[in-house]
Amino acid sequence: MHQSSGGDLAIRQGPWKLIFFKSGKRELYNLKDDLSETRDVLAANPDVVERLAKLMQQYIDNGRSTPGAPQKNGINFALPSPAAAGAAEEGGGKKRKKAKE
């Protein structure tokens, strides 16, 4: 799990990195193929997105990403809905170069 200074969250598992912007926007990168994070492959990998989003929410709900008893969080928190991203501006996260197809 990662958190930016701006409050955006990310989770990594194997080659995958899923970023959750506070705006609701999400981006997925395969770091094995794209270490510089220039090609968002979210649309082509809905199964990976669903798996990582569920895992991230589980970590939040349990208050930890390690084995053991759940820990109480100081606040109730849920990941921003991806539906909110449709209305969000592109600048919800860090600017990324668009890869040429």
C-alpha distances in whole Angstrom, upper triangle without the diagonal:
4,7,10,14,15,12,11,7,6,4,6,9,12,14,12,9,10,10,11,13,15,18,17,17,15,15,14,15,16,15,18,20,19,17,18,17,20,21,19,19,18,22,22,20,20,19,16,15,16,14,11,11,13,10,8,11,12,9,10,14,13,12,10,8,11,14,17,18,16,16,17,16,18,18,18,15,15,13,16,18,19,22,22,21,25,26,23,24,23,22,19,17,18,21,21,24,25,26,29,30
4,7,10,11,10,8,6,5,6,8,12,14,15,13,10,10,9,10,12,13,17,16,16,14,14,14,14,16,15,18,20,18,16,17,15,19,19,18,19,18,22,23,21,21,21,18,16,18,17,13,13,16,13,10,13,15,12,12,16,16,14,12,11,14,18,20,21,19,18,19,17,18,18,18,16,16,14,16,18,19,22,21,20,24,25,22,22,21,19,17,14,15,18,18,21,23,24,28,29
4,7,8,6,6,5,6,9,12,15,18,18,16,12,12,9,9,10,11,14,15,15,14,14,15,16,19,18,21,23,20,18,18,16,19,21,19,21,19,23,25,23,22,23,20,18,19,19,15,15,17,15,12,14,16,13,12,16,17,14,14,13,17,20,22,22,20,18,19,16,16,16,17,14,14,13,14,17,18,21,20,19,22,23,20,20,19,17,15,12,13,17,18,21,23,25,29,30
4,5,5,5,6,8,12,14,18,20,20,17,14,13,10,10,10,11,14,15,15,14,14,16,17,19,18,22,23,20,18,17,16,18,20,18,21,20,23,25,24,24,25,22,19,22,21,18,17,20,19,15,17,19,17,16,19,20,18,17,17,20,24,25,26,24,22,22,18,19,18,19,16,17,15,15,18,19,22,20,18,22,22,19,18,17,15,13,10,10,14,16,19,22,24,27,29
4,5,8,10,12,15,18,21,24,23,21,18,17,14,13,12,12,15,17,17,17,18,19,20,23,22,25,26,23,21,20,19,21,23,21,24,23,26,29,27,27,28,25,23,25,25,21,20,23,22,18,20,22,19,18,21,22,19,19,20,23,26,27,28,25,23,22,19,18,18,20,17,18,17,17,20,21,24,21,20,24,23,20,19,19,16,14,12,12,15,18,21,24,26,30,32
4,6,9,12,16,18,22,25,24,21,18,16,13,12,9,9,11,14,14,15,16,18,20,23,22,26,27,24,22,20,18,20,22,20,23,22,25,27,26,26,27,25,22,24,24,21,19,22,22,18,19,22,20,18,21,23,20,21,21,24,28,29,29,26,24,23,19,19,17,19,16,17,15,14,18,18,21,18,17,20,20,16,16,16,13,10,9,10,14,16,20,22,25,29,31
4,6,10,13,16,20,23,23,20,16,14,11,9,8,7,10,12,13,14,15,17,19,22,22,25,26,24,22,21,19,21,22,20,22,21,24,26,25,24,25,23,20,21,22,18,16,19,18,15,15,18,16,14,17,19,16,17,18,21,24,25,25,22,20,19,16,16,14,15,12,13,11,12,15,16,19,17,16,20,19,16,17,17,14,11,10,12,16,18,22,24,26,30,31
4,7,11,14,17,20,20,17,13,11,7,6,5,6,9,10,10,10,11,14,15,19,19,22,23,20,19,18,16,18,19,16,19,17,20,22,21,20,22,19,16,18,19,15,14,17,16,13,14,17,15,14,17,19,17,17,17,21,24,25,26,23,21,21,17,18,16,16,13,12,10,10,13,14,17,15,13,17,17,14,15,14,13,9,8,10,14,15,19,21,23,26,28
4,7,10,14,17,17,14,10,8,6,5,6,8,11,11,11,10,11,12,14,17,17,20,21,19,18,18,15,18,18,16,17,16,19,21,19,18,19,16,14,15,15,12,11,14,13,9,11,14,12,11,14,16,14,14,14,17,20,22,23,20,19,19,16,17,16,15,12,11,9,10,13,13,17,16,15,18,19,16,17,17,15,12,10,12,16,17,20,21,23,27,28
4,7,10,13,13,10,7,5,4,6,8,11,13,12,12,9,9,9,11,13,13,17,18,16,15,15,13,16,16,14,15,13,17,18,16,16,17,14,12,14,13,10,10,13,11,8,11,14,12,12,16,17,15,14,13,16,20,22,23,20,20,21,18,20,19,18,15,14,11,12,15,14,18,17,16,19,21,18,19,17,17,14,12,13,16,16,19,20,21,25,25
4,7,10,11,8,6,5,7,8,12,14,17,15,14,11,11,10,11,12,12,15,17,16,15,16,14,17,17,15,15,14,17,18,15,15,15,11,10,12,11,7,8,11,9,7,10,12,10,11,15,15,15,13,10,14,17,19,21,19,19,20,18,21,20,19,16,14,12,14,16,16,19,20,18,21,23,21,22,20,20,17,15,16,19,18,21,22,22,26,26
4,7,7,6,4,7,9,12,15,18,20,18,17,13,12,10,9,10,9,12,14,14,13,15,13,16,16,14,14,14,17,17,15,15,15,11,11,13,11,8,11,13,10,10,13,14,13,15,18,18,17,15,12,14,17,20,22,21,21,23,21,24,23,23,20,18,16,18,19,18,22,23,21,24,26,24,24,22,22,20,17,17,20,18,21,22,22,25,25
4,6,5,7,9,12,14,18,21,23,20,19,16,14,11,11,10,10,11,14,15,14,17,15,18,17,16,15,15,18,17,14,15,13,10,11,13,10,8,11,13,10,11,14,14,13,16,18,18,18,16,12,14,16,20,22,21,22,24,23,26,25,24,22,20,18,20,21,20,24,25,23,26,28,26,27,25,25,23,20,21,23,21,23,24,23,26,26
4,6,8,11,14,17,21,24,25,23,22,18,16,13,11,9,9,9,12,13,13,16,15,18,17,16,15,16,19,17,14,16,14,11,13,15,12,11,15,16,13,14,18,18,17,20,22,22,22,19,15,16,19,22,25,24,25,28,27,30,29,28,25,24,21,23,24,23,26,27,25,28,31,29,29,27,27,25,22,22,24,22,23,24,22,25,25
4,7,10,13,17,20,23,24,22,20,17,14,10,8,5,5,5,8,9,9,13,12,14,14,13,12,13,16,15,13,15,14,11,13,15,14,12,15,17,15,16,19,20,19,21,24,24,24,21,18,20,22,26,28,27,28,30,29,31,31,30,26,24,22,23,24,22,25,26,24,26,29,27,27,24,25,23,21,20,21,19,20,20,19,21,21
4,7,10,13,16,20,21,19,17,13,10,7,6,5,6,8,10,10,10,13,11,13,12,11,10,10,14,13,10,12,12,8,9,12,11,9,12,14,13,13,16,17,17,19,21,22,22,20,17,19,21,25,27,25,26,28,26,29,28,27,23,21,18,20,20,18,22,23,20,23,26,24,24,21,22,20,18,18,19,17,19,19,18,21,20
4,6,10,13,16,18,16,14,10,8,6,5,7,7,10,12,11,10,12,9,12,12,10,10,10,14,14,12,13,13,10,9,12,12,9,11,14,12,11,15,16,15,17,20,21,20,18,16,18,21,24,26,24,25,26,24,26,25,24,21,19,16,17,18,16,20,20,18,21,23,21,21,19,19,17,14,15,16,15,17,17,17,21,21
4,7,10,13,14,12,11,7,6,4,7,9,10,14,14,13,13,14,11,13,12,10,10,8,12,13,11,11,12,9,7,10,10,7,8,11,11,9,12,15,14,15,18,19,19,18,16,19,22,24,25,23,23,24,22,24,23,21,18,16,12,13,14,12,16,17,15,17,20,18,18,16,17,15,12,14,16,14,17,17,18,21,21
4,6,10,11,10,8,5,5,6,9,12,12,16,17,15,14,14,11,13,13,10,12,10,13,15,14,14,15,12,10,12,13,10,9,13,13,10,13,16,15,15,18,20,19,18,16,20,23,25,26,24,23,24,21,23,21,20,16,14,11,11,13,11,15,15,12,16,17,15,16,14,14,11,9,11,13,13,16,17,18,21,22
4,7,8,7,6,5,7,9,12,15,16,20,20,18,18,17,14,16,16,13,14,12,14,17,15,14,16,14,11,12,14,11,9,12,13,10,11,14,14,13,16,18,17,17,17,20,23,25,25,22,22,22,19,20,18,17,13,11,7,7,9,9,12,12,10,14,15,13,14,13,13,10,9,12,14,15,18,19,20,24,24
4,5,5,5,6,8,11,14,18,18,22,22,20,19,18,15,16,16,14,16,14,16,19,18,17,19,17,14,16,17,14,12,16,16,13,14,18,17,15,18,21,19,20,20,23,26,28,28,25,24,23,20,21,18,17,14,12,9,8,10,9,12,11,9,12,13,10,11,11,10,6,6,9,12,14,17,18,20,24,25
4,5,7,9,12,15,18,21,22,26,26,23,23,22,19,20,20,17,19,17,19,22,21,20,22,20,16,18,19,17,14,17,18,14,14,18,17,15,18,20,19,20,20,24,27,28,28,24,23,22,18,18,16,15,12,11,8,6,9,10,12,10,9,13,13,10,11,12,11,7,8,12,15,17,20,21,24,27,28
4,6,9,12,15,18,22,23,27,26,24,24,22,19,20,20,17,19,16,18,21,21,19,22,20,17,18,20,18,15,18,20,17,17,20,20,18,20,23,22,23,24,27,30,31,31,27,26,25,22,22,19,18,14,13,10,7,9,9,10,7,6,9,9,6,8,9,9,6,8,12,14,16,19,20,23,26,27
4,6,10,13,17,20,22,25,25,23,23,22,19,19,19,15,16,13,15,18,18,16,18,17,13,14,17,15,12,15,17,14,14,18,18,16,18,21,21,22,22,26,28,30,29,26,25,24,21,22,19,17,13,11,8,5,5,5,7,5,4,8,9,7,10,11,12,8,10,14,16,17,20,20,22,25,26
4,7,10,14,17,19,22,22,20,20,19,15,16,15,12,13,11,12,16,15,14,17,16,12,14,17,15,12,16,17,15,16,19,20,18,21,23,23,23,23,26,29,31,31,28,27,27,24,25,22,20,17,14,11,8,8,6,8,7,4,8,9,7,9,8,10,7,8,11,13,13,16,16,18,21,22
4,7,10,14,16,19,19,17,17,17,13,14,13,9,10,8,10,13,12,11,14,12,9,11,14,11,10,14,15,13,14,17,18,17,20,22,22,22,20,24,27,29,29,26,26,26,23,25,22,21,17,14,10,9,9,7,10,10,8,10,13,11,12,11,12,9,9,12,13,13,16,15,17,20,20
4,7,10,12,16,15,13,14,13,9,10,9,6,7,6,9,11,11,11,14,11,9,12,14,12,11,15,16,14,16,19,19,19,22,24,23,23,21,24,27,30,31,28,28,28,26,27,25,24,20,17,14,13,13,10,13,14,11,13,15,13,14,11,12,11,9,11,12,11,13,13,14,17,17
4,7,9,12,12,11,12,12,9,10,8,5,5,5,9,9,8,10,11,9,7,11,12,10,11,14,14,14,16,19,18,19,22,23,23,22,20,23,26,28,30,28,28,29,26,28,27,25,21,19,15,15,15,13,16,17,14,16,19,17,17,15,16,15,13,13,14,12,14,14,14,17,17
4,6,9,8,7,8,9,6,8,7,5,6,7,11,11,10,12,13,10,10,14,14,12,14,17,16,16,19,21,20,21,24,25,25,23,21,23,26,29,31,29,30,31,28,30,29,28,24,22,18,19,19,16,20,20,17,19,22,20,20,17,18,17,14,14,14,12,13,13,12,16,16
4,5,6,6,7,10,8,10,8,8,7,10,12,11,10,13,13,10,11,15,14,13,15,18,17,17,20,22,21,23,26,26,26,24,21,23,26,29,31,30,31,32,30,33,31,30,27,24,21,22,22,19,23,24,21,23,26,24,23,20,21,20,18,17,18,15,15,15,14,16,16
4,5,5,4,8,7,10,10,11,11,13,16,15,14,17,17,13,14,18,17,15,17,20,19,18,22,23,22,24,27,27,26,24,21,23,26,29,31,30,31,32,30,32,32,31,27,26,22,23,24,22,25,26,23,25,28,25,25,22,22,21,18,17,17,15,15,16,15,17,18
4,6,6,10,10,12,12,13,12,15,18,16,15,18,18,15,16,20,18,17,20,22,20,21,24,25,24,26,29,29,29,26,23,24,27,31,33,32,33,35,33,35,35,34,31,29,26,27,27,25,28,29,26,28,31,29,28,25,25,25,22,20,21,18,18,18,16,18,18
4,6,9,9,10,9,11,11,14,16,14,14,18,18,15,17,20,20,18,21,24,23,23,26,27,27,28,31,32,31,29,26,28,30,34,36,35,36,37,35,38,37,36,32,30,27,27,27,25,28,29,25,27,30,28,27,23,24,24,21,20,19,16,16,15,13,15,14
4,5,5,7,7,9,10,13,16,15,15,18,19,16,17,20,20,18,20,23,22,22,25,27,26,27,30,31,30,28,25,28,30,34,36,34,35,36,34,36,35,34,30,29,25,25,26,23,26,27,23,25,27,25,24,20,21,21,18,16,16,12,12,12,10,13,14
4,5,8,10,11,13,15,18,18,17,20,21,17,18,22,21,18,21,24,22,21,25,26,25,26,30,30,29,27,24,26,29,32,34,33,33,35,32,34,33,33,30,28,25,25,26,24,27,27,24,26,28,26,25,21,21,21,17,15,16,13,13,14,13,16,17
4,6,9,11,13,16,18,18,18,21,22,19,19,23,23,20,22,25,24,22,26,28,26,27,31,31,30,28,26,28,31,34,36,35,34,35,33,34,33,33,30,28,25,25,26,23,27,26,23,25,27,24,22,19,18,19,15,13,12,9,10,12,11,14,16
4,6,7,10,12,15,15,15,18,19,16,16,19,20,17,19,22,21,20,23,25,24,25,28,29,28,26,24,27,30,33,35,33,32,33,31,32,31,30,27,25,22,21,22,20,23,23,19,21,23,20,19,16,16,16,13,11,11,8,9,10,10,13,15
4,7,10,12,14,15,16,18,21,18,17,21,22,20,21,24,24,23,25,28,27,28,31,32,31,30,27,30,33,36,38,36,36,36,34,35,34,33,29,27,23,23,23,20,23,23,19,20,22,20,18,15,15,16,13,11,10,6,6,6,6,10,12
4,6,9,11,11,12,15,17,15,15,19,20,18,19,23,23,22,24,27,26,27,30,31,31,30,27,30,33,36,38,35,36,36,34,35,34,32,29,26,23,22,22,19,21,22,18,19,21,19,18,15,16,17,14,13,12,8,8,7,6,9,10
4,6,8,9,10,12,15,13,12,15,17,15,16,19,20,19,21,24,24,24,27,29,28,27,25,28,31,34,35,33,33,34,31,33,31,29,25,23,19,18,18,15,17,18,15,16,18,17,16,13,15,14,13,13,12,9,10,9,9,12,12
4,6,6,6,9,12,10,10,13,15,14,15,18,19,18,21,23,23,24,27,28,28,27,25,28,30,33,34,32,33,34,32,34,32,30,26,23,20,19,18,15,18,19,16,17,20,19,19,16,18,17,16,16,16,13,13,12,11,13,12
4,6,5,7,9,8,7,10,12,11,12,15,16,16,18,20,21,22,24,26,26,25,23,26,28,31,32,30,31,31,29,31,29,27,23,20,16,16,15,12,14,16,13,14,17,16,17,15,17,16,15,16,16,14,16,14,14,16,15
4,6,6,10,10,9,11,14,14,14,17,19,19,20,23,24,24,26,28,29,28,26,29,31,34,35,33,33,34,32,34,31,29,25,22,18,18,16,12,14,16,13,14,17,17,18,16,19,18,17,19,18,16,17,15,15,16,15
4,6,9,9,10,12,14,14,15,18,19,20,22,24,25,26,28,29,30,29,27,29,31,34,36,33,35,35,33,36,33,31,28,24,21,21,19,15,17,20,17,17,21,21,21,19,22,21,20,21,21,18,18,16,15,16,14
4,6,5,6,9,10,11,12,14,16,17,18,20,21,23,24,26,27,26,23,26,28,31,32,30,31,32,31,33,31,29,25,22,19,19,18,15,17,19,17,18,22,21,22,20,22,21,20,21,21,19,20,18,17,19,17
4,5,5,6,9,10,10,12,14,15,16,18,20,21,22,24,25,25,22,25,27,29,30,28,30,30,29,31,29,26,23,20,17,17,15,12,14,17,16,16,20,20,22,20,22,21,20,22,22,21,22,20,20,22,20
4,5,5,6,9,10,11,12,14,16,17,18,20,21,23,24,23,21,23,24,27,28,26,28,29,28,31,29,26,23,20,17,18,17,15,17,20,19,20,23,23,25,23,25,23,23,24,25,23,25,23,23,24,23
4,5,5,6,8,10,11,12,14,15,16,18,20,21,22,21,18,21,22,25,27,25,26,28,26,29,27,25,22,19,16,17,17,15,18,20,18,20,23,22,24,22,24,22,20,22,23,21,22,21,21,23,22
4,6,5,6,8,10,10,12,14,15,16,18,20,21,20,18,21,23,25,26,24,25,26,24,27,25,22,19,16,13,14,13,11,14,16,15,17,20,19,21,19,21,18,17,19,21,19,21,20,20,23,22
4,6,5,6,9,10,11,12,14,15,16,18,20,19,17,20,22,24,25,22,24,25,23,26,24,21,18,15,12,14,12,11,14,16,16,18,21,20,23,22,23,21,20,22,24,23,25,24,24,26,25
4,6,5,6,9,10,11,12,14,15,16,18,17,15,17,18,21,22,20,22,23,22,25,24,21,19,16,14,16,15,14,17,19,19,21,24,23,25,24,25,23,22,23,25,24,26,25,25,28,27
4,5,5,6,9,10,10,12,14,15,16,15,13,15,17,20,21,19,20,22,20,23,22,20,17,14,12,14,14,13,17,18,17,20,23,22,23,22,23,20,19,20,22,21,24,24,24,27,26
4,5,5,6,9,10,11,12,14,15,15,13,17,19,21,21,18,19,20,18,21,19,17,14,11,8,11,10,10,14,15,15,18,20,19,21,20,21,18,17,20,22,21,24,24,25,28,27
4,5,5,6,9,10,10,12,14,14,12,15,17,18,19,16,18,19,18,21,19,16,14,11,10,13,12,13,16,18,18,20,23,22,25,24,25,22,21,23,26,25,28,28,28,31,30
4,5,5,6,9,10,10,12,11,9,12,13,16,16,14,16,17,17,20,19,17,14,12,11,14,15,16,19,20,20,23,25,24,26,25,26,22,21,23,26,25,28,28,28,31,31
4,5,5,6,9,10,10,10,8,12,14,16,17,14,15,16,14,17,16,14,11,10,8,12,13,14,17,18,18,21,23,21,23,23,23,19,18,20,23,23,26,27,27,31,30
4,5,5,6,8,10,10,10,14,15,16,16,13,14,14,13,15,14,11,9,7,7,10,12,13,16,17,18,21,22,21,24,24,24,20,20,22,25,25,29,29,30,33,33
4,5,5,6,8,9,8,11,12,13,13,10,12,13,12,16,15,13,11,10,11,14,15,17,20,21,21,24,26,25,28,27,27,24,23,25,28,28,31,32,32,36,35
4,5,5,6,5,5,8,10,12,12,9,10,11,11,14,14,13,11,11,11,15,17,18,21,22,22,26,27,25,27,27,27,23,22,24,27,27,30,31,32,35,35
4,5,5,7,8,11,13,14,13,10,9,10,8,11,10,9,7,8,9,12,15,17,20,20,20,24,25,23,26,26,25,21,21,23,26,27,30,31,32,36,36
4,6,8,10,12,13,13,12,8,9,8,8,11,10,8,8,8,10,14,16,18,21,21,22,26,27,25,28,28,28,24,24,26,30,30,34,34,35,39,39
4,5,8,9,10,9,8,5,6,7,8,12,12,11,11,12,14,17,19,22,24,25,26,29,30,29,31,31,31,27,26,28,32,32,35,36,37,40,40
4,7,9,11,10,9,6,5,6,6,9,10,10,10,12,14,17,20,22,25,24,25,29,30,28,30,30,29,25,24,26,30,31,34,35,36,40,40
4,6,8,8,9,7,7,9,9,13,14,14,13,14,15,19,21,23,26,26,26,30,31,29,31,30,29,26,25,26,30,30,33,34,35,39,39
4,7,9,11,9,10,13,13,16,17,17,15,15,15,19,21,22,26,26,26,29,31,29,30,30,29,26,24,25,28,28,31,32,33,36,36
4,6,9,9,10,14,15,18,19,19,18,19,19,23,25,26,29,30,30,33,35,33,34,33,32,29,27,28,32,31,34,35,36,39,39
4,7,9,11,14,16,20,21,21,20,21,21,25,27,28,31,32,32,35,37,35,37,36,36,33,31,32,35,35,38,39,39,42,42
4,6,9,12,15,18,20,20,20,21,22,26,28,30,33,33,34,37,38,37,39,38,38,34,33,34,37,37,40,41,42,45,45
4,6,10,13,16,18,18,18,20,22,25,27,29,32,32,33,37,38,36,39,38,38,34,33,35,38,38,42,43,43,47,46
4,7,9,13,14,14,15,16,18,22,24,26,29,29,30,33,34,33,35,35,35,31,30,32,35,36,39,40,41,44,44
4,6,10,12,12,13,16,18,21,24,26,29,29,30,33,34,32,34,35,33,30,29,31,34,35,39,40,41,44,45
4,7,9,9,11,14,17,20,23,25,28,27,29,32,32,31,33,34,33,29,28,31,34,35,39,40,42,45,45
4,5,7,8,12,14,17,20,23,25,24,25,29,29,27,30,30,29,25,25,27,31,32,36,37,39,42,43
4,7,9,13,16,18,21,24,26,25,26,30,29,27,29,30,29,25,25,27,31,33,37,38,40,44,44
4,6,10,13,15,18,21,23,21,23,26,26,24,27,28,27,23,23,26,29,31,35,36,38,42,42
4,7,10,12,15,18,20,19,21,24,24,23,26,27,26,22,23,26,29,31,34,35,37,41,41
4,7,9,12,15,17,16,18,21,21,20,22,23,23,19,19,22,26,27,31,32,33,37,37
4,6,8,12,14,13,15,18,19,18,21,22,21,18,18,21,24,26,29,29,31,34,34
4,6,9,11,11,12,15,16,15,18,18,18,15,15,18,21,22,25,26,27,31,31
4,6,9,7,9,12,13,11,14,15,16,12,13,17,19,21,24,24,26,29,29
4,5,6,7,10,11,11,15,16,17,14,15,19,21,22,24,24,26,29,29
4,5,5,8,10,10,13,13,15,12,14,17,19,19,22,21,23,25,25
4,5,6,8,9,13,14,16,14,16,19,21,21,24,22,24,27,26
4,5,6,7,10,12,14,11,14,18,19,20,23,22,25,27,27
4,5,5,8,9,11,9,11,15,15,16,19,18,21,23,24
4,6,8,10,12,11,14,17,17,18,20,19,21,23,23
4,7,9,12,11,14,17,17,19,21,20,23,25,26
4,7,8,7,10,14,14,16,18,18,21,24,25
4,5,6,9,12,11,14,16,16,19,22,23
4,5,7,9,8,10,12,12,16,18,20
4,5,7,7,10,12,13,17,20,22
4,7,9,11,14,15,19,22,23
4,6,9,12,14,17,20,22
4,6,10,12,15,19,21
4,7,9,13,16,18
4,6,9,12,15
4,6,9,12
4,6,9
4,6
4
